[in-house]
Amino acid sequence: MRVHRPLRRRVKVPVWADLFIRLGAAISLVFVVVLIHWWDRTGLVDNVDGHVSFLDVVYFTMISITTTGFGDIAPVSDKARLVEAVIVTPIRFAVIFIFVGAAYNFVIKRSWEKFRMNRIQERLSDHYIVLGFGVSGSEAVAELIARGCDPECIVVMDNSEERLALAERLGCNVMQADATRDDSLRDVRIDRAATVLVSAGRDDASILIVLTVRHLAPSVPITVVIRAADNELLAKQAGATNVINPVRMTGLLLAGSASGMHVADYLADLASVSGRVQLVERMAKPEDIGKPLRHLGTGSIGVRLYRRGRAIGYWEPDANAVEEGDMIVVIRPTPDMGEGVL
């Protein structure tokens, strides 16, 4: 089921101003009808005293617009009835729609959105939060879905309604909000997330988002896109778990292609789920314990393990025996490619 969860949309005018504009429009239309009825009062008949005063016109206008119709004052001439049918009736519908629209926007819609928001928030746990849905963010979401992640487990936050529409079509939860605000991040249950991906498009904004996320969720892994090499250390100090520099990555691919025509192709193959092989991080399995990292014998090749915060390569002595609790980075064949790929 596709879920759309709008929160705090930016409006051109404040809520109170919008309400007064609607009320002003409705009152103006009522005043127009009063003037029309006063101009054509000779076509009206008062069944009580036979005299149509200005107060009678105001009274008739109100019961006419509200479709009450007591019958004590009524249009009798052909011209008056034509005015009621052609002019007053469309205005009557306009006034009703204004009031119904105001009630929907300020009462029904807000209550419904709050109800939907609470329902979705209750289900958010171990989800992926993508802060920024530009080029990098959208590619990350597409890759997550391609890897088998349920779109309902992905929350996308961005200020652009157009970008959020793209994420919504993918089936993701979306929220139009500022990712540097504590309230916005709390609304997406940042402390329950499995991981947070930050790609704000600007290094300063991305680092500020990382600081805010780390403040609210001290233990949640954060991956951030940083474009300037000078800012990578700042992102780390802000609390980022992983820092990705697309410029540096492009340079690595270029350098790899210079040293070997197939190196860049293989690196791209590792990074994408559509490749023949995948680079995967997982916890050590019982069948891995005691085996050398380079010879796991589980259909994958171990290239690095992380033990108590230290990175150990497959060639190092400590990688000769995998221990319980090790985090292993392995190369494995893409499932539909079969074991023979390696």
C-alpha positions as CSV (number, residue, x, y, z in Angstrom):
1,M,0.0,0.0,0.0
2,R,1.4,3.4,-1.0
3,V,1.5,5.8,1.9
4,H,1.7,9.6,1.6
5,R,2.2,11.5,4.9
6,P,2.2,15.3,4.4
7,L,3.3,17.3,7.3
8,R,3.3,21.1,7.6
9,R,3.2,22.3,4.0
10,R,4.6,25.7,3.4
11,V,1.7,28.1,2.6
12,K,1.9,31.5,0.9
13,V,-0.1,33.2,3.7
14,P,-0.5,32.4,7.4
15,V,-3.4,30.2,8.4
16,W,-5.3,33.1,10.1
17,A,-4.9,35.2,7.0
18,D,-6.2,32.4,4.8
19,L,-9.3,32.1,7.0
20,F,-10.0,35.8,6.9
21,I,-9.6,35.8,3.1
22,R,-12.2,33.1,2.9
23,L,-14.6,34.8,5.2
24,G,-14.1,38.1,3.4
25,A,-14.9,36.5,0.1
26,A,-18.0,34.9,1.5
27,I,-19.2,38.1,3.1
28,S,-18.5,40.0,-0.1
29,L,-20.6,37.6,-2.1
30,V,-23.5,37.9,0.4
31,F,-23.3,41.7,0.1
32,V,-23.5,41.4,-3.7
33,V,-26.7,39.3,-3.3
34,V,-28.1,41.9,-0.9
35,L,-27.5,44.6,-3.5
36,I,-29.1,42.5,-6.2
37,H,-32.2,41.8,-4.1
38,W,-32.5,45.5,-3.1
39,W,-32.2,46.6,-6.7
40,D,-34.9,44.1,-7.7
41,R,-37.1,44.4,-4.5
42,T,-40.1,45.3,-6.6
43,G,-40.1,41.7,-7.8
44,L,-40.3,40.4,-4.2
45,V,-43.4,40.1,-2.1
46,D,-43.7,40.1,1.7
47,N,-46.6,37.9,2.7
48,V,-46.6,39.4,6.2
49,D,-47.0,43.2,5.8
50,G,-46.7,43.6,2.0
51,H,-43.8,46.0,2.3
52,V,-40.2,44.9,1.4
53,S,-37.7,46.9,3.5
54,F,-33.9,46.8,3.5
55,L,-34.0,44.6,6.6
56,D,-36.4,42.3,4.7
57,V,-33.9,42.2,1.8
58,V,-31.1,41.2,4.1
59,Y,-33.3,38.6,5.8
60,F,-34.4,37.2,2.4
61,T,-30.8,37.1,1.2
62,M,-29.6,35.1,4.2
63,I,-32.4,32.5,4.1
64,S,-32.1,32.3,0.3
65,I,-28.3,31.6,0.4
66,T,-28.7,29.1,3.2
67,T,-31.5,27.4,1.3
68,T,-33.8,27.7,4.3
69,G,-36.8,29.2,2.4
70,F,-39.5,30.0,4.9
71,G,-41.8,31.3,2.2
72,D,-42.7,34.6,4.0
73,I,-40.7,36.6,1.4
74,A,-40.6,35.2,-2.2
75,P,-39.8,36.3,-5.7
76,V,-43.0,36.7,-7.7
77,S,-42.0,38.5,-10.9
78,D,-40.4,36.8,-13.9
79,K,-37.4,39.1,-13.7
80,A,-36.9,38.3,-10.0
81,R,-37.1,34.6,-10.5
82,L,-34.7,34.9,-13.4
83,V,-32.2,36.8,-11.2
84,E,-32.6,34.1,-8.5
85,A,-31.9,31.3,-11.0
86,V,-29.1,32.8,-13.1
87,I,-27.3,35.1,-10.6
88,V,-28.1,34.3,-7.0
89,T,-28.0,30.5,-7.3
90,P,-24.4,30.3,-8.6
91,I,-23.4,32.8,-5.8
92,R,-25.2,30.6,-3.3
93,F,-23.2,27.6,-4.4
94,A,-20.0,29.7,-4.2
95,V,-20.7,30.8,-0.6
96,I,-21.5,27.2,0.4
97,F,-18.3,25.9,-1.2
98,I,-16.2,28.6,0.5
99,F,-17.5,27.5,3.9
100,V,-17.3,23.8,3.2
101,G,-13.7,24.3,1.9
102,A,-12.8,26.3,4.9
103,A,-14.2,23.6,7.2
104,Y,-12.3,20.9,5.2
105,N,-9.0,22.7,5.3
106,F,-9.0,23.9,8.9
107,V,-10.8,21.0,10.6
108,I,-11.5,17.8,8.6
109,K,-8.2,17.8,6.6
110,R,-6.0,18.6,9.5
111,S,-7.6,16.0,11.7
112,W,-7.4,13.4,9.0
113,E,-3.8,14.1,8.2
114,K,-2.9,14.0,11.9
115,F,-4.7,10.6,12.2
116,R,-2.8,9.2,9.2
117,M,0.4,10.6,10.6
118,N,0.0,8.9,13.9
119,R,-0.9,5.6,12.2
120,I,2.3,5.6,10.1
121,Q,4.5,6.8,13.0
122,E,3.4,3.8,15.0
123,R,4.7,1.5,12.3
124,L,8.0,3.2,11.8
125,S,10.9,1.1,13.2
126,D,14.2,0.0,11.6
127,H,13.3,2.1,8.6
128,Y,15.6,4.0,6.2
129,I,15.4,7.8,6.3
130,V,16.6,9.7,3.2
131,L,17.2,13.4,3.9
132,G,17.3,15.1,0.5
133,F,15.9,13.6,-2.7
134,G,18.1,15.1,-5.3
135,V,20.3,13.1,-7.7
136,S,22.2,11.2,-5.0
137,G,19.1,10.7,-2.8
138,S,16.9,9.4,-5.6
139,E,19.5,7.0,-6.8
140,A,20.0,5.7,-3.3
141,V,16.3,5.1,-2.9
142,A,16.1,3.3,-6.3
143,E,19.0,1.1,-5.4
144,L,17.5,0.3,-2.0
145,I,14.3,-0.8,-3.6
146,A,16.2,-2.8,-6.3
147,R,18.0,-4.6,-3.4
148,G,14.6,-5.8,-2.1
149,C,13.9,-3.0,0.5
150,D,10.1,-2.5,1.0
151,P,9.3,1.1,-0.1
152,E,7.1,1.4,3.0
153,C,10.2,1.1,5.1
154,I,11.7,4.2,3.4
155,V,11.0,7.8,4.5
156,V,12.0,10.6,2.2
157,M,12.2,14.2,3.5
158,D,12.7,17.1,1.2
159,N,11.5,20.7,0.8
160,S,10.5,20.2,-2.8
161,E,7.0,19.0,-3.5
162,E,8.0,17.9,-7.0
163,R,10.8,15.7,-5.7
164,L,8.5,14.2,-3.1
165,A,5.9,13.4,-5.8
166,L,8.6,11.2,-7.5
167,A,9.4,9.5,-4.2
168,E,5.7,8.9,-3.5
169,R,5.3,7.3,-6.9
170,L,7.9,4.8,-5.8
171,G,5.8,3.9,-2.8
172,C,7.9,5.7,-0.2
173,N,6.6,7.6,2.8
174,V,7.2,11.3,2.2
175,M,7.4,14.4,4.3
176,Q,7.8,18.0,3.1
177,A,9.9,19.6,5.8
178,D,13.2,21.0,6.9
179,A,15.6,18.2,7.9
180,T,17.6,20.6,10.2
181,R,14.6,21.0,12.5
182,D,14.3,18.7,15.6
183,D,10.5,18.4,15.3
184,S,10.7,17.3,11.7
185,L,13.2,14.5,12.5
186,R,11.2,13.4,15.6
187,D,8.1,13.1,13.4
188,V,9.8,10.5,11.3
189,R,11.0,8.6,14.4
190,I,14.7,9.3,13.8
191,D,15.7,7.4,16.9
192,R,14.1,4.2,15.7
193,A,15.7,4.3,12.2
194,A,18.0,1.5,10.9
195,T,20.1,4.1,9.1
196,V,20.0,7.7,7.9
197,L,21.2,8.8,4.4
198,V,21.9,12.5,4.1
199,S,22.3,14.3,0.7
200,A,21.2,17.9,1.1
201,G,23.0,19.1,-2.0
202,R,25.2,21.5,0.0
203,D,28.0,20.5,2.4
204,D,27.1,23.0,5.0
205,A,23.4,21.9,5.0
206,S,24.4,18.3,5.1
207,I,26.8,18.7,8.0
208,L,24.1,20.7,10.0
209,I,21.6,17.9,9.3
210,V,24.2,15.3,10.5
211,L,24.7,17.3,13.8
212,T,20.9,17.4,14.3
213,V,20.4,13.7,13.6
214,R,23.3,12.7,15.9
215,H,21.9,14.9,18.7
216,L,18.5,13.2,18.4
217,A,19.7,9.6,17.6
218,P,23.2,9.0,19.2
219,S,23.4,5.4,18.0
220,V,21.8,5.5,14.5
221,P,24.3,5.0,11.6
222,I,24.5,8.1,9.4
223,T,25.9,8.2,5.8
224,V,26.4,11.6,4.3
225,V,27.4,12.9,0.9
226,I,30.1,15.5,1.0
227,R,31.5,17.1,-2.1
228,A,34.5,19.1,-0.8
229,A,37.4,17.1,0.6
230,D,38.0,19.8,3.3
231,N,34.6,19.1,4.7
232,E,34.9,15.4,5.1
233,L,36.6,15.7,8.5
234,L,33.9,18.1,9.6
235,A,31.3,15.6,8.7
236,K,33.0,12.9,10.7
237,Q,33.3,15.3,13.7
238,A,29.6,16.1,13.3
239,G,28.8,12.4,13.9
240,A,28.7,10.9,10.4
241,T,29.4,7.1,10.4
242,N,30.3,7.1,6.7
243,V,31.3,10.0,4.5
244,I,30.9,9.6,0.7
245,N,32.6,12.0,-1.6
246,P,31.3,11.6,-5.2
247,V,34.1,13.7,-6.6
248,R,36.7,11.4,-4.9
249,M,34.8,8.3,-6.0
250,T,34.8,9.5,-9.6
251,G,38.5,10.1,-9.4
252,L,39.0,6.6,-8.1
253,L,37.0,5.2,-11.0
254,L,39.0,7.3,-13.5
255,A,42.3,6.2,-11.9
256,G,41.2,2.6,-12.0
257,S,40.3,2.8,-15.6
258,A,43.7,4.2,-16.3
259,S,45.6,1.4,-14.6
260,G,43.3,-1.3,-16.1
261,M,40.5,-1.3,-18.6
262,H,38.3,-3.6,-16.5
263,V,38.9,-2.1,-13.0
264,A,36.3,0.7,-13.2
265,D,33.8,-1.8,-14.7
266,Y,34.3,-4.2,-11.8
267,L,34.0,-1.4,-9.1
268,A,30.7,-0.3,-10.7
269,D,29.6,-4.0,-10.7
270,L,30.3,-4.3,-7.0
271,A,28.4,-1.1,-6.1
272,S,25.1,-1.9,-7.9
273,V,22.5,-4.6,-7.3
274,S,22.2,-4.9,-11.1
275,G,25.8,-6.1,-11.3
276,R,27.0,-9.7,-11.5
277,V,28.5,-9.5,-8.0
278,Q,27.7,-7.6,-4.9
279,L,29.7,-6.1,-2.0
280,V,27.7,-6.9,1.2
281,E,28.3,-6.2,4.9
282,R,27.0,-8.8,7.3
283,M,27.5,-10.2,10.8
284,A,29.7,-13.4,11.0
285,K,27.6,-16.5,10.8
286,P,28.2,-19.6,12.9
287,E,29.7,-21.4,9.9
288,D,32.2,-18.6,9.5
289,I,33.6,-18.8,13.0
290,G,37.2,-20.0,13.1
291,K,37.7,-19.9,9.3
292,P,40.1,-17.6,7.5
293,L,38.4,-14.5,6.1
294,R,39.6,-15.3,2.6
295,H,38.2,-18.8,2.7
296,L,34.8,-18.6,4.3
297,G,33.4,-21.4,2.2
298,T,29.9,-19.9,2.2
299,G,29.6,-19.0,-1.4
300,S,31.2,-15.6,-0.8
301,I,34.7,-14.1,-0.5
302,G,35.6,-12.1,2.6
303,V,37.7,-9.0,2.0
304,R,37.5,-7.1,5.3
305,L,36.2,-7.6,8.8
306,Y,35.6,-5.1,11.6
307,R,36.4,-6.3,15.1
308,R,35.9,-4.0,18.1
309,G,36.0,-0.9,15.8
310,R,39.1,-1.9,14.0
311,A,39.2,-2.6,10.3
312,I,41.2,-5.8,9.4
313,G,42.1,-6.8,5.8
314,Y,42.0,-10.4,4.6
315,W,45.8,-10.6,4.4
316,E,46.4,-9.6,8.0
317,P,47.1,-12.2,10.7
318,D,44.0,-11.3,12.7
319,A,41.8,-12.3,9.7
320,N,43.0,-15.9,9.8
321,A,40.2,-16.8,12.2
322,V,36.8,-15.1,12.1
323,E,35.4,-14.5,15.6
324,E,31.8,-14.2,16.9
325,G,30.6,-10.7,16.7
326,D,32.8,-9.7,13.7
327,M,31.3,-7.6,11.0
328,I,32.3,-9.0,7.7
329,V,32.5,-7.3,4.2
330,V,32.1,-10.0,1.5
331,I,31.9,-10.2,-2.2
332,R,29.1,-12.5,-3.3
333,P,27.4,-13.3,-6.6
334,T,24.1,-11.6,-7.3
335,P,21.4,-14.2,-6.4
336,D,20.0,-14.6,-9.9
337,M,23.5,-15.0,-11.4
338,G,24.3,-18.3,-9.6
339,E,27.3,-19.5,-7.7
340,G,29.4,-20.0,-10.8
341,V,30.0,-16.3,-11.3
342,L,32.8,-16.3,-8.8
